[in-house]
Amino acid sequence: MHSSAEPLDQDPEVAQLYADFGAEHLAPLWTQLGDLMPMTPTSRAVPFVWEWSTLYPLARRAGDLVPVGRGGERRAIALANPGLGGVPYVTPTLWAAIQYLGPKEVAPEHRHAQNAFRFVVEGEGVWTVVNGDPVAMRRGDFLLTPGWNFHGHHNETDQPMAWIDGLDIPFVHYTDTGFFEFGSDSVTDDSTPDISRSERLWAHPGLRPLVGLDAKTSSPIAAYRWEHTDAALTAQLELEDEGHAATTEPGHAAVRYTNPTTGGDVMPTIRAEFHRLRAGAHTRPRRDVGSTVFQVFEGTGTVRLADDARTLNKGDLFVVPSWVEWSLEATSQFDLFAFSDAPIVERLHFDRTHISEGA
C-alpha cells in the first residue's frame, strides 16, 4: 500500500504499475480526468479569422497553377484551424474551404457520404449538377449537396468564380462512416436553366407537393436563393421599426434555412443561418456548445472572440469553437452567413447556451 506521505509519482511500485498498464494498452482515468472531463468544453480548435483579401488571391494562384480533373477532383483550399495540429479542419466536426473554378472549367462528378453545401459570396455563371439536376450558382445563394448525391460543377463563362464549401468531413472521418465513389468525368447535364427542377417542385413558400410526403433526411431544395433570404431579413427589420417583435435582438434580423419536409435543419449534421445587423447594432456576448463558422456577405463590423476583437470586411471568415464567448457589432449594415454542427449536438442532447445580460 502506498504511503500518503510519499508523492505518488515517486513510488517505484506505482511507477511499475503504470508501466504494466502501458504494456497492456491500458490507461488509468485518475491521471487524465482533467483532460477527459474538463469543467467546461475546452476545444483544441482556436478562434481564428481568415481574410478574403488574402484567401481569394491564393485561390486565384492555385487556379493558374493547379488543374481540376480526375484525381484531385476539386480546387478546394481548406481552412486549417491553427489549434488542430495541421489537419485541414476548421473545427473538430466541420470542414470549410474556398473552391475556385476557372473559365470554362468542369469539375467531374463524384459522390460521398459527407454532407456538403456551397455559399456564394460573389459571382455567377457556374452550375452545380446534383443527381443530374443543373443548379445555377449566384451571389448570396445557399446550395445543398446532401450525402451520397452525385455532383459536379461547370463554369459557362470567361471569368473564374469562387465560393465557400462546408462539409461534415471531420465528423464522418472520426466516426469511420465515409464512402466515396467516382461519377462522370464531365457532368451528366450541361444545360444552364435559371431555376433547377428541385426548386420548381419544392421552393414555393408555405407549399409542398403531394409527391414524396415522407420526411426526408436532407432538404429536397437544391438552392435557397438570395432574393428570398434578403426579403425575409428586410421584412424583419421593417416589422421591428413598426413596433412588432420580429428580431432576435434589437437591430438583429436572422433566418434559418430549413428542410420543408420536417421543419428542421437542411441536413442531419449541418445547420445554416443568415444574420443581418443594422449599423450600430450589436449582439449580446454568448457561448454555445458546438462550433460555428461565419462568412461576411456584405458590410463591415467587429467580432469579439474571447478577449480578441477583429474588424471584418466582405468575404472574411471566422470560426467560433465550442464554448468560446463571441459577439458582433455592426459598423454598417452587416450581413453574415453562418453554419454549425448544432444538429449533431442537439440530437445528442449536449446543447447548452449562455447569453450574457450585458452588452
MARMAR-641753 format. One record per residue (C-alpha): residue number from 1; residue in three letters; x, y, z. Coordinates in steps of 0.05 Angstrom, whole numbers, plus 5000, padded with zeros to 4 digits. Example, Ala and Ser with C-alpha at 12.3 -4.5 7.8 and 13.67 -1.06 7.14 Angstrom:
REM residues 2
+-----+-----+------+------+------+
|   k |   r |   px |   py |   pz |
+-----+-----+------+------+------+
|   1 | Ala | 5246 | 4910 | 5156 |
|   2 | Ser | 5273 | 4979 | 5143 |
+-----+-----+------+------+------+
END
This chain:
REM residues 359
+-----+-----+------+------+------+
|   k |   r |   px |   py |   pz |
+-----+-----+------+------+------+
|   1 | Met | 5000 | 5000 | 5000 |
|   2 | His | 5026 | 5069 | 4982 |
|   3 | Ser | 5043 | 5115 | 5040 |
|   4 | Ser | 5005 | 5182 | 5037 |
|   5 | Ala | 5069 | 5218 | 5058 |
|   6 | Glu | 5105 | 5196 | 4995 |
|   7 | Pro | 5089 | 5230 | 4928 |
|   8 | Leu | 5052 | 5181 | 4884 |
|   9 | Asp | 5096 | 5192 | 4823 |
|  10 | Gln | 5159 | 5174 | 4864 |
|  11 | Asp | 5134 | 5107 | 4889 |
|  12 | Pro | 5171 | 5053 | 4849 |
|  13 | Glu | 5113 | 5004 | 4856 |
|  14 | Val | 5065 | 5056 | 4827 |
|  15 | Ala | 5115 | 5071 | 4771 |
|  16 | Gln | 5117 | 4996 | 4755 |
|  17 | Leu | 5041 | 4993 | 4757 |
|  18 | Tyr | 5038 | 5049 | 4705 |
|  19 | Ala | 5090 | 5014 | 4662 |
|  20 | Asp | 5049 | 4949 | 4665 |
|  21 | Phe | 4986 | 4988 | 4646 |
|  22 | Gly | 5023 | 5016 | 4585 |
|  23 | Ala | 5048 | 4947 | 4564 |
|  24 | Glu | 4976 | 4922 | 4563 |
|  25 | His | 4949 | 4984 | 4527 |
|  26 | Leu | 4912 | 5009 | 4588 |
|  27 | Ala | 4905 | 5079 | 4616 |
|  28 | Pro | 4883 | 5098 | 4686 |
|  29 | Leu | 4828 | 5151 | 4689 |
|  30 | Trp | 4856 | 5185 | 4751 |
|  31 | Thr | 4916 | 5211 | 4712 |
|  32 | Gln | 4874 | 5240 | 4656 |
|  33 | Leu | 4809 | 5265 | 4688 |
|  34 | Gly | 4824 | 5338 | 4674 |
|  35 | Asp | 4835 | 5325 | 4600 |
|  36 | Leu | 4777 | 5276 | 4590 |
|  37 | Met | 4726 | 5311 | 4634 |
|  38 | Pro | 4742 | 5386 | 4638 |
|  39 | Met | 4698 | 5433 | 4678 |
|  40 | Thr | 4675 | 5466 | 4613 |
|  41 | Pro | 4687 | 5448 | 4540 |
|  42 | Thr | 4760 | 5462 | 4521 |
|  43 | Ser | 4765 | 5453 | 4445 |
|  44 | Arg | 4834 | 5446 | 4415 |
|  45 | Ala | 4807 | 5490 | 4359 |
|  46 | Val | 4820 | 5563 | 4369 |
|  47 | Pro | 4781 | 5625 | 4348 |
|  48 | Phe | 4811 | 5650 | 4282 |
|  49 | Val | 4797 | 5698 | 4225 |
|  50 | Trp | 4814 | 5686 | 4151 |
|  51 | Glu | 4813 | 5749 | 4109 |
|  52 | Trp | 4781 | 5744 | 4040 |
|  53 | Ser | 4833 | 5794 | 4013 |
|  54 | Thr | 4885 | 5740 | 4027 |
|  55 | Leu | 4844 | 5678 | 4011 |
|  56 | Tyr | 4820 | 5698 | 3942 |
|  57 | Pro | 4888 | 5716 | 3912 |
|  58 | Leu | 4916 | 5649 | 3937 |
|  59 | Ala | 4857 | 5613 | 3905 |
|  60 | Arg | 4869 | 5651 | 3840 |
|  61 | Arg | 4942 | 5630 | 3840 |
|  62 | Ala | 4920 | 5558 | 3850 |
|  63 | Gly | 4874 | 5567 | 3791 |
|  64 | Asp | 4933 | 5587 | 3748 |
|  65 | Leu | 4977 | 5530 | 3771 |
|  66 | Val | 4935 | 5470 | 3791 |
|  67 | Pro | 4887 | 5436 | 3742 |
|  68 | Val | 4819 | 5409 | 3761 |
|  69 | Gly | 4806 | 5338 | 3739 |
|  70 | Arg | 4801 | 5266 | 3759 |
|  71 | Gly | 4845 | 5251 | 3819 |
|  72 | Gly | 4847 | 5318 | 3854 |
|  73 | Glu | 4774 | 5327 | 3837 |
|  74 | Arg | 4765 | 5397 | 3866 |
|  75 | Arg | 4807 | 5460 | 3871 |
|  76 | Ala | 4785 | 5470 | 3943 |
|  77 | Ile | 4831 | 5501 | 3995 |
|  78 | Ala | 4811 | 5482 | 4066 |
|  79 | Leu | 4814 | 5528 | 4125 |
|  80 | Ala | 4860 | 5493 | 4175 |
|  81 | Asn | 4848 | 5515 | 4246 |
|  82 | Pro | 4915 | 5532 | 4278 |
|  83 | Gly | 4897 | 5494 | 4342 |
|  84 | Leu | 4884 | 5427 | 4308 |
|  85 | Gly | 4956 | 5407 | 4293 |
|  86 | Gly | 4956 | 5415 | 4218 |
|  87 | Val | 4895 | 5375 | 4199 |
|  88 | Pro | 4852 | 5410 | 4146 |
|  89 | Tyr | 4792 | 5421 | 4192 |
|  90 | Val | 4762 | 5487 | 4213 |
|  91 | Thr | 4733 | 5454 | 4276 |
|  92 | Pro | 4734 | 5382 | 4303 |
|  93 | Thr | 4668 | 5369 | 4266 |
|  94 | Leu | 4667 | 5418 | 4207 |
|  95 | Trp | 4707 | 5429 | 4143 |
|  96 | Ala | 4706 | 5494 | 4105 |
|  97 | Ala | 4743 | 5513 | 4041 |
|  98 | Ile | 4746 | 5564 | 3986 |
|  99 | Gln | 4734 | 5530 | 3919 |
| 100 | Tyr | 4757 | 5562 | 3854 |
| 101 | Leu | 4734 | 5544 | 3784 |
| 102 | Gly | 4767 | 5577 | 3725 |
| 103 | Pro | 4735 | 5600 | 3659 |
| 104 | Lys | 4700 | 5543 | 3621 |
| 105 | Glu | 4726 | 5492 | 3671 |
| 106 | Val | 4689 | 5429 | 3692 |
| 107 | Ala | 4697 | 5394 | 3759 |
| 108 | Pro | 4680 | 5320 | 3747 |
| 109 | Glu | 4623 | 5285 | 3783 |
| 110 | His | 4631 | 5244 | 3846 |
| 111 | Arg | 4592 | 5228 | 3908 |
| 112 | His | 4609 | 5217 | 3981 |
| 113 | Ala | 4576 | 5202 | 4047 |
| 114 | Gln | 4594 | 5270 | 4074 |
| 115 | Asn | 4541 | 5324 | 4071 |
| 116 | Ala | 4561 | 5387 | 4034 |
| 117 | Phe | 4536 | 5457 | 4016 |
| 118 | Arg | 4561 | 5518 | 3978 |
| 119 | Phe | 4552 | 5591 | 3993 |
| 120 | Val | 4567 | 5644 | 3941 |
| 121 | Val | 4595 | 5710 | 3965 |
| 122 | Glu | 4605 | 5738 | 3895 |
| 123 | Gly | 4599 | 5720 | 3822 |
| 124 | Glu | 4555 | 5677 | 3778 |
| 125 | Gly | 4559 | 5633 | 3716 |
| 126 | Val | 4573 | 5566 | 3748 |
| 127 | Trp | 4522 | 5509 | 3752 |
| 128 | Thr | 4528 | 5453 | 3802 |
| 129 | Val | 4495 | 5389 | 3776 |
| 130 | Val | 4465 | 5349 | 3834 |
| 131 | Asn | 4439 | 5280 | 3814 |
| 132 | Gly | 4430 | 5305 | 3743 |
| 133 | Asp | 4395 | 5370 | 3763 |
| 134 | Pro | 4432 | 5433 | 3739 |
| 135 | Val | 4430 | 5486 | 3794 |
| 136 | Ala | 4453 | 5558 | 3779 |
| 137 | Met | 4501 | 5587 | 3830 |
| 138 | Arg | 4494 | 5662 | 3842 |
| 139 | Arg | 4514 | 5714 | 3893 |
| 140 | Gly | 4480 | 5702 | 3961 |
| 141 | Asp | 4454 | 5633 | 3942 |
| 142 | Phe | 4459 | 5575 | 3992 |
| 143 | Leu | 4463 | 5508 | 3954 |
| 144 | Leu | 4458 | 5437 | 3981 |
| 145 | Thr | 4493 | 5373 | 3963 |
| 146 | Pro | 4469 | 5323 | 4014 |
| 147 | Gly | 4508 | 5260 | 4026 |
| 148 | Trp | 4512 | 5208 | 3970 |
| 149 | Asn | 4486 | 5254 | 3916 |
| 150 | Phe | 4528 | 5255 | 3852 |
| 151 | His | 4552 | 5325 | 3837 |
| 152 | Gly | 4598 | 5363 | 3791 |
| 153 | His | 4606 | 5436 | 3771 |
| 154 | His | 4615 | 5472 | 3704 |
| 155 | Asn | 4633 | 5544 | 3691 |
| 156 | Glu | 4600 | 5572 | 3628 |
| 157 | Thr | 4634 | 5640 | 3629 |
| 158 | Asp | 4701 | 5670 | 3612 |
| 159 | Gln | 4711 | 5691 | 3685 |
| 160 | Pro | 4732 | 5650 | 3745 |
| 161 | Met | 4686 | 5640 | 3804 |
| 162 | Ala | 4699 | 5624 | 3877 |
| 163 | Trp | 4653 | 5604 | 3934 |
| 164 | Ile | 4657 | 5570 | 4001 |
| 165 | Asp | 4644 | 5497 | 4014 |
| 166 | Gly | 4622 | 5469 | 4081 |
| 167 | Leu | 4622 | 5395 | 4098 |
| 168 | Asp | 4620 | 5348 | 4158 |
| 169 | Ile | 4685 | 5314 | 4137 |
| 170 | Pro | 4718 | 5313 | 4206 |
| 171 | Phe | 4657 | 5283 | 4239 |
| 172 | Val | 4650 | 5230 | 4185 |
| 173 | His | 4724 | 5215 | 4188 |
| 174 | Tyr | 4724 | 5208 | 4264 |
| 175 | Thr | 4664 | 5161 | 4263 |
| 176 | Asp | 4692 | 5118 | 4206 |
| 177 | Thr | 4629 | 5127 | 4165 |
| 178 | Gly | 4655 | 5154 | 4100 |
| 179 | Phe | 4645 | 5127 | 4030 |
| 180 | Phe | 4666 | 5157 | 3963 |
| 181 | Glu | 4651 | 5140 | 3890 |
| 182 | Phe | 4673 | 5170 | 3824 |
| 183 | Gly | 4619 | 5190 | 3774 |
| 184 | Ser | 4621 | 5220 | 3704 |
| 185 | Asp | 4686 | 5252 | 3681 |
| 186 | Ser | 4644 | 5312 | 3660 |
| 187 | Val | 4574 | 5329 | 3683 |
| 188 | Thr | 4511 | 5289 | 3666 |
| 189 | Asp | 4472 | 5352 | 3645 |
| 190 | Asp | 4509 | 5413 | 3620 |
| 191 | Ser | 4446 | 5455 | 3608 |
| 192 | Thr | 4440 | 5523 | 3643 |
| 193 | Pro | 4369 | 5534 | 3668 |
| 194 | Asp | 4354 | 5594 | 3712 |
| 195 | Ile | 4316 | 5550 | 3761 |
| 196 | Ser | 4331 | 5478 | 3779 |
| 197 | Arg | 4279 | 5423 | 3776 |
| 198 | Ser | 4282 | 5415 | 3852 |
| 199 | Glu | 4265 | 5488 | 3862 |
| 200 | Arg | 4208 | 5484 | 3812 |
| 201 | Leu | 4178 | 5428 | 3853 |
| 202 | Trp | 4195 | 5448 | 3924 |
| 203 | Ala | 4213 | 5521 | 3931 |
| 204 | His | 4145 | 5553 | 3937 |
| 205 | Pro | 4134 | 5588 | 4004 |
| 206 | Gly | 4089 | 5550 | 4051 |
| 207 | Leu | 4071 | 5498 | 3999 |
| 208 | Arg | 4095 | 5427 | 3986 |
| 209 | Pro | 4079 | 5379 | 3931 |
| 210 | Leu | 4035 | 5318 | 3945 |
| 211 | Val | 4090 | 5273 | 3918 |
| 212 | Gly | 4141 | 5249 | 3967 |
| 213 | Leu | 4102 | 5264 | 4031 |
| 214 | Asp | 4152 | 5226 | 4073 |
| 215 | Ala | 4201 | 5263 | 4117 |
| 216 | Lys | 4268 | 5269 | 4080 |
| 217 | Thr | 4335 | 5265 | 4116 |
| 218 | Ser | 4360 | 5327 | 4079 |
| 219 | Ser | 4322 | 5383 | 4046 |
| 220 | Pro | 4299 | 5369 | 3975 |
| 221 | Ile | 4311 | 5442 | 3957 |
| 222 | Ala | 4377 | 5447 | 3918 |
| 223 | Ala | 4383 | 5523 | 3924 |
| 224 | Tyr | 4359 | 5575 | 3973 |
| 225 | Arg | 4360 | 5639 | 3933 |
| 226 | Trp | 4387 | 5705 | 3957 |
| 227 | Glu | 4326 | 5745 | 3937 |
| 228 | His | 4284 | 5706 | 3988 |
| 229 | Thr | 4336 | 5710 | 4043 |
| 230 | Asp | 4344 | 5785 | 4033 |
| 231 | Ala | 4269 | 5797 | 4032 |
| 232 | Ala | 4258 | 5758 | 4097 |
| 233 | Leu | 4313 | 5797 | 4133 |
| 234 | Thr | 4288 | 5864 | 4106 |
| 235 | Ala | 4217 | 5848 | 4129 |
| 236 | Gln | 4241 | 5831 | 4200 |
| 237 | Leu | 4275 | 5898 | 4208 |
| 238 | Glu | 4215 | 5935 | 4178 |
| 239 | Leu | 4169 | 5900 | 4227 |
| 240 | Glu | 4216 | 5919 | 4284 |
| 241 | Asp | 4210 | 5992 | 4261 |
| 242 | Glu | 4135 | 5985 | 4264 |
| 243 | Gly | 4139 | 5962 | 4336 |
| 244 | His | 4129 | 5887 | 4326 |
| 245 | Ala | 4171 | 5832 | 4357 |
| 246 | Ala | 4206 | 5805 | 4295 |
| 247 | Thr | 4281 | 5806 | 4311 |
| 248 | Thr | 4324 | 5763 | 4357 |
| 249 | Glu | 4355 | 5825 | 4388 |
| 250 | Pro | 4347 | 5900 | 4374 |
| 251 | Gly | 4371 | 5912 | 4303 |
| 252 | His | 4389 | 5838 | 4292 |
| 253 | Ala | 4348 | 5800 | 4240 |
| 254 | Ala | 4362 | 5726 | 4229 |
| 255 | Val | 4335 | 5667 | 4190 |
| 256 | Arg | 4349 | 5593 | 4189 |
| 257 | Tyr | 4348 | 5551 | 4126 |
| 258 | Thr | 4301 | 5492 | 4136 |
| 259 | Asn | 4280 | 5426 | 4108 |
| 260 | Pro | 4207 | 5434 | 4084 |
| 261 | Thr | 4191 | 5361 | 4097 |
| 262 | Thr | 4209 | 5364 | 4171 |
| 263 | Gly | 4215 | 5438 | 4191 |
| 264 | Gly | 4284 | 5420 | 4218 |
| 265 | Asp | 4354 | 5433 | 4193 |
| 266 | Val | 4372 | 5426 | 4120 |
| 267 | Met | 4419 | 5368 | 4133 |
| 268 | Pro | 4427 | 5320 | 4191 |
| 269 | Thr | 4496 | 5345 | 4212 |
| 270 | Ile | 4497 | 5419 | 4190 |
| 271 | Arg | 4455 | 5479 | 4209 |
| 272 | Ala | 4456 | 5541 | 4165 |
| 273 | Glu | 4432 | 5611 | 4182 |
| 274 | Phe | 4437 | 5683 | 4157 |
| 275 | His | 4443 | 5744 | 4202 |
| 276 | Arg | 4435 | 5818 | 4189 |
| 277 | Leu | 4453 | 5873 | 4238 |
| 278 | Arg | 4434 | 5946 | 4228 |
| 279 | Ala | 4491 | 5996 | 4230 |
| 280 | Gly | 4508 | 6007 | 4304 |
| 281 | Ala | 4472 | 5944 | 4327 |
| 282 | His | 4508 | 5892 | 4369 |
| 283 | Thr | 4494 | 5822 | 4396 |
| 284 | Arg | 4499 | 5802 | 4468 |
| 285 | Pro | 4561 | 5760 | 4485 |
| 286 | Arg | 4544 | 5686 | 4484 |
| 287 | Arg | 4575 | 5617 | 4490 |
| 288 | Asp | 4548 | 5555 | 4455 |
| 289 | Val | 4565 | 5482 | 4458 |
| 290 | Gly | 4586 | 5463 | 4387 |
| 291 | Ser | 4624 | 5502 | 4335 |
| 292 | Thr | 4603 | 5555 | 4283 |
| 293 | Val | 4635 | 5585 | 4222 |
| 294 | Phe | 4614 | 5654 | 4195 |
| 295 | Gln | 4627 | 5689 | 4129 |
| 296 | Val | 4615 | 5763 | 4119 |
| 297 | Phe | 4570 | 5772 | 4059 |
| 298 | Glu | 4566 | 5847 | 4059 |
| 299 | Gly | 4585 | 5906 | 4103 |
| 300 | Thr | 4635 | 5917 | 4158 |
| 301 | Gly | 4635 | 5904 | 4232 |
| 302 | Thr | 4673 | 5875 | 4291 |
| 303 | Val | 4674 | 5806 | 4321 |
| 304 | Arg | 4698 | 5795 | 4391 |
| 305 | Leu | 4724 | 5724 | 4401 |
| 306 | Ala | 4741 | 5713 | 4475 |
| 307 | Asp | 4786 | 5772 | 4491 |
| 308 | Asp | 4805 | 5789 | 4419 |
| 309 | Ala | 4768 | 5839 | 4375 |
| 310 | Arg | 4776 | 5837 | 4299 |
| 311 | Thr | 4750 | 5883 | 4244 |
| 312 | Leu | 4714 | 5844 | 4189 |
| 313 | Asn | 4701 | 5860 | 4116 |
| 314 | Lys | 4665 | 5827 | 4058 |
| 315 | Gly | 4685 | 5754 | 4048 |
| 316 | Asp | 4723 | 5747 | 4114 |
| 317 | Leu | 4711 | 5681 | 4151 |
| 318 | Phe | 4717 | 5667 | 4225 |
| 319 | Val | 4708 | 5607 | 4269 |
| 320 | Val | 4677 | 5602 | 4339 |
| 321 | Pro | 4698 | 5538 | 4374 |
| 322 | Ser | 4655 | 5505 | 4427 |
| 323 | Trp | 4641 | 5548 | 4489 |
| 324 | Val | 4684 | 5607 | 4465 |
| 325 | Glu | 4649 | 5673 | 4481 |
| 326 | Trp | 4633 | 5715 | 4420 |
| 327 | Ser | 4594 | 5776 | 4399 |
| 328 | Leu | 4584 | 5821 | 4338 |
| 329 | Glu | 4579 | 5896 | 4327 |
| 330 | Ala | 4559 | 5927 | 4261 |
| 331 | Thr | 4594 | 5988 | 4232 |
| 332 | Ser | 4550 | 5989 | 4170 |
| 333 | Gln | 4492 | 5942 | 4154 |
| 334 | Phe | 4526 | 5876 | 4168 |
| 335 | Asp | 4505 | 5812 | 4133 |
| 336 | Leu | 4534 | 5745 | 4153 |
| 337 | Phe | 4523 | 5673 | 4132 |
| 338 | Ala | 4535 | 5621 | 4187 |
| 339 | Phe | 4538 | 5545 | 4191 |
| 340 | Ser | 4547 | 5500 | 4251 |
| 341 | Asp | 4546 | 5429 | 4278 |
| 342 | Ala | 4484 | 5444 | 4320 |
| 343 | Pro | 4442 | 5385 | 4293 |
| 344 | Ile | 4494 | 5336 | 4319 |
| 345 | Val | 4499 | 5369 | 4387 |
| 346 | Glu | 4424 | 5376 | 4395 |
| 347 | Arg | 4408 | 5305 | 4372 |
| 348 | Leu | 4456 | 5280 | 4426 |
| 349 | His | 4425 | 5328 | 4478 |
| 350 | Phe | 4492 | 5360 | 4492 |
| 351 | Asp | 4468 | 5430 | 4472 |
| 352 | Arg | 4478 | 5487 | 4521 |
| 353 | Thr | 4479 | 5563 | 4512 |
| 354 | His | 4498 | 5620 | 4558 |
| 355 | Ile | 4479 | 5691 | 4537 |
| 356 | Ser | 4507 | 5749 | 4578 |
| 357 | Glu | 4459 | 5801 | 4602 |
| 358 | Gly | 4506 | 5859 | 4589 |
| 359 | Ala | 4526 | 5887 | 4520 |
+-----+-----+------+------+------+
END
